[in-house]
Structures are given as C-alpha cells and as structure tokens.
Amino acid sequence: MLQLLIILVIIALVAGAMGFSGVASVAGGLAKVIFVLMLLGIGLMLLLAVMGLIIIF
C-alpha cells in the first residue's frame, strides 16, 4: 500500500509540473485516501496489539 501511495504522489507531482492539473488532482486525491486508509490500518493494528489480540511480526 505504501508503494501505491508513493507512485501516486510521484504521478501527481509530475503531472502537476507538466500542466496536467486534472490528472494531478485525481492522483493527489487518491493518494490522500490511501494515506488515510493506511493510517487507520496501522492504528487498528497497534490498538489490537496493545489489547493482546494479535502478534505484530
């Protein structure tokens, strides 16, 4: 998921630099959504680990 986030940020930066504002805004929006989902997943894993329900490898 982190790889997809990095790829979308790079696409947004390159598209914005080349003047494709529509593509840049879509890629940036998707990167924001994936970032929030990733943070929620990490937070959930940490919460469950503190509660002792899962083992983090």
CNS distance restraints for C-alpha pairs under 8 A (distance, minus, plus):
assign (resid   1 and name CA) (resid   5 and name CA) 6.30 0.50 0.50
assign (resid   1 and name CA) (resid  34 and name CA) 7.46 0.50 0.50
assign (resid   1 and name CA) (resid  38 and name CA) 7.20 0.50 0.50
assign (resid   2 and name CA) (resid   6 and name CA) 6.23 0.50 0.50
assign (resid   2 and name CA) (resid  38 and name CA) 7.82 0.50 0.50
assign (resid   3 and name CA) (resid   7 and name CA) 6.16 0.50 0.50
assign (resid   4 and name CA) (resid   8 and name CA) 6.14 0.50 0.50
assign (resid   5 and name CA) (resid   9 and name CA) 6.23 0.50 0.50
assign (resid   5 and name CA) (resid  31 and name CA) 5.34 0.50 0.50
assign (resid   5 and name CA) (resid  34 and name CA) 6.43 0.50 0.50
assign (resid   5 and name CA) (resid  35 and name CA) 6.78 0.50 0.50
assign (resid   6 and name CA) (resid  10 and name CA) 6.22 0.50 0.50
assign (resid   6 and name CA) (resid  31 and name CA) 7.96 0.50 0.50
assign (resid   7 and name CA) (resid  11 and name CA) 6.17 0.50 0.50
assign (resid   8 and name CA) (resid  12 and name CA) 6.07 0.50 0.50
assign (resid   8 and name CA) (resid  27 and name CA) 5.45 0.50 0.50
assign (resid   8 and name CA) (resid  28 and name CA) 6.81 0.50 0.50
assign (resid   8 and name CA) (resid  30 and name CA) 7.29 0.50 0.50
assign (resid   8 and name CA) (resid  31 and name CA) 5.69 0.50 0.50
assign (resid   9 and name CA) (resid  13 and name CA) 6.17 0.50 0.50
assign (resid   9 and name CA) (resid  27 and name CA) 6.87 0.50 0.50
assign (resid   9 and name CA) (resid  28 and name CA) 6.28 0.50 0.50
assign (resid   9 and name CA) (resid  31 and name CA) 6.28 0.50 0.50
assign (resid  10 and name CA) (resid  14 and name CA) 6.12 0.50 0.50
assign (resid  11 and name CA) (resid  15 and name CA) 5.89 0.50 0.50
assign (resid  11 and name CA) (resid  24 and name CA) 7.00 0.50 0.50
assign (resid  11 and name CA) (resid  27 and name CA) 6.61 0.50 0.50
assign (resid  12 and name CA) (resid  16 and name CA) 5.91 0.50 0.50
assign (resid  12 and name CA) (resid  23 and name CA) 6.95 0.50 0.50
assign (resid  12 and name CA) (resid  24 and name CA) 4.14 0.50 0.50
assign (resid  12 and name CA) (resid  25 and name CA) 6.92 0.50 0.50
assign (resid  12 and name CA) (resid  26 and name CA) 7.84 0.50 0.50
assign (resid  12 and name CA) (resid  27 and name CA) 5.20 0.50 0.50
assign (resid  12 and name CA) (resid  28 and name CA) 5.58 0.50 0.50
assign (resid  13 and name CA) (resid  17 and name CA) 6.12 0.50 0.50
assign (resid  13 and name CA) (resid  24 and name CA) 6.81 0.50 0.50
assign (resid  14 and name CA) (resid  18 and name CA) 6.20 0.50 0.50
assign (resid  14 and name CA) (resid  24 and name CA) 7.82 0.50 0.50
assign (resid  15 and name CA) (resid  19 and name CA) 6.20 0.50 0.50
assign (resid  15 and name CA) (resid  20 and name CA) 5.04 0.50 0.50
assign (resid  15 and name CA) (resid  21 and name CA) 6.76 0.50 0.50
assign (resid  15 and name CA) (resid  23 and name CA) 6.29 0.50 0.50
assign (resid  15 and name CA) (resid  24 and name CA) 5.19 0.50 0.50
assign (resid  16 and name CA) (resid  20 and name CA) 5.52 0.50 0.50
assign (resid  16 and name CA) (resid  21 and name CA) 5.45 0.50 0.50
assign (resid  16 and name CA) (resid  23 and name CA) 7.74 0.50 0.50
assign (resid  16 and name CA) (resid  24 and name CA) 5.23 0.50 0.50
assign (resid  20 and name CA) (resid  24 and name CA) 6.22 0.50 0.50
assign (resid  21 and name CA) (resid  25 and name CA) 6.01 0.50 0.50
assign (resid  22 and name CA) (resid  26 and name CA) 6.30 0.50 0.50
assign (resid  23 and name CA) (resid  27 and name CA) 6.11 0.50 0.50
assign (resid  24 and name CA) (resid  28 and name CA) 5.92 0.50 0.50
assign (resid  25 and name CA) (resid  29 and name CA) 5.97 0.50 0.50
assign (resid  26 and name CA) (resid  30 and name CA) 6.20 0.50 0.50
assign (resid  27 and name CA) (resid  31 and name CA) 6.09 0.50 0.50
assign (resid  28 and name CA) (resid  32 and name CA) 6.23 0.50 0.50
assign (resid  29 and name CA) (resid  33 and name CA) 6.38 0.50 0.50
assign (resid  30 and name CA) (resid  34 and name CA) 6.17 0.50 0.50
assign (resid  31 and name CA) (resid  35 and name CA) 6.00 0.50 0.50
assign (resid  32 and name CA) (resid  36 and name CA) 6.26 0.50 0.50
assign (resid  33 and name CA) (resid  37 and name CA) 6.26 0.50 0.50
assign (resid  34 and name CA) (resid  38 and name CA) 6.03 0.50 0.50
assign (resid  35 and name CA) (resid  39 and name CA) 6.19 0.50 0.50
assign (resid  36 and name CA) (resid  40 and name CA) 6.17 0.50 0.50
assign (resid  37 and name CA) (resid  41 and name CA) 6.15 0.50 0.50
assign (resid  38 and name CA) (resid  42 and name CA) 6.20 0.50 0.50
assign (resid  39 and name CA) (resid  43 and name CA) 6.04 0.50 0.50
assign (resid  40 and name CA) (resid  44 and name CA) 6.05 0.50 0.50
assign (resid  41 and name CA) (resid  45 and name CA) 6.16 0.50 0.50
assign (resid  42 and name CA) (resid  46 and name CA) 6.17 0.50 0.50
assign (resid  43 and name CA) (resid  47 and name CA) 6.08 0.50 0.50
assign (resid  44 and name CA) (resid  48 and name CA) 6.12 0.50 0.50
assign (resid  45 and name CA) (resid  49 and name CA) 6.02 0.50 0.50
assign (resid  45 and name CA) (resid  54 and name CA) 7.77 0.50 0.50
assign (resid  45 and name CA) (resid  56 and name CA) 7.91 0.50 0.50
assign (resid  46 and name CA) (resid  50 and name CA) 6.14 0.50 0.50
assign (resid  47 and name CA) (resid  51 and name CA) 6.31 0.50 0.50
assign (resid  48 and name CA) (resid  52 and name CA) 6.15 0.50 0.50
assign (resid  48 and name CA) (resid  53 and name CA) 5.37 0.50 0.50
assign (resid  48 and name CA) (resid  54 and name CA) 6.05 0.50 0.50
assign (resid  49 and name CA) (resid  53 and name CA) 5.86 0.50 0.50
assign (resid  49 and name CA) (resid  54 and name CA) 5.27 0.50 0.50
assign (resid  49 and name CA) (resid  55 and name CA) 6.22 0.50 0.50
assign (resid  49 and name CA) (resid  56 and name CA) 6.86 0.50 0.50
